[in-house]
């Protein structure tokens, strides 16, 4: 039965099962190039559209959406929306139980007026991450924000398209982004053989899958050969693989800051056998990298 009151007791929100607390599996923080009330309203509207597409009965009446606190539940789904006293931070949280399991999922979307930027934050957490197979993917809300708002990461636009780098001048710009201390998202760098355009993964499909979580850069073989001289030994690109540069990377970074990932399918596997496997591997990796980056920048908690 759907609870229609604007305010519900906290007990109405699903609680994690005995298997353990919620653990973050996706986290992304993005800044908008616009600091304006209309921009934040649009971001909120997209959040409500996301909720409406998945759980339409959790969406309150239009007249109730402006309330500073909204809580609604329906069976094993729950929604909570809060606005800070100063009106600068708006947070929407949805929790739901996974079908045919005891796993609980929680997605929190936060929109903050920092005075300089509109900061957008998405965090997905779940329980029982170690005892059952799990498909980790960013919520579609993140993609909607990327597609419909002008978002920025260290001076470069956040988009759902791959960035092609075939000239030295473009490579210098890419390397500056890789080394930028302002960058929050990983950069996935791909290349191909001289006589082939095979990157090991479809760049367009990958860029769409990781939009809001990572940038995708496709380097020509000639440009890729110059990367180690600019970013340090061990940062070279290999055709058919993916080099991922984590935020905070510098020329003396350990390998964990720029891992080289390969397709784990057997070399003799048929081309048509699960062509999306490598893409899913990369999505899982950048999700884990985003969670780690957030934890490092937040520092120890007590």
ABEGO torsion letter per residue (X at the ends): XBBABABBBAAABBBBBAAEBBBBABBBBBBBABBBAAAAAAAAAAAAAAAAAABAAABBBAAAAABABBBBBBEABBBBBBBBAAGABBBBBBBBBBBGBABBBBBBBBBBBAGABBBBBBBBBBBGAAABBBBBBBBAAAAAAAAABBBBBGGBBBBABBBBBABAAAAAAAAAAAABAABABBBBBBBBBAABABAGBBAAAAAAAABGABBBBBBBAAAAAAAAAAAEBGABBBBGBBBBBBBGBBAABBAAABBBBBBABBAABBAABGAAAAAAAAAAAAAAAAAAAAAAAAEBBX
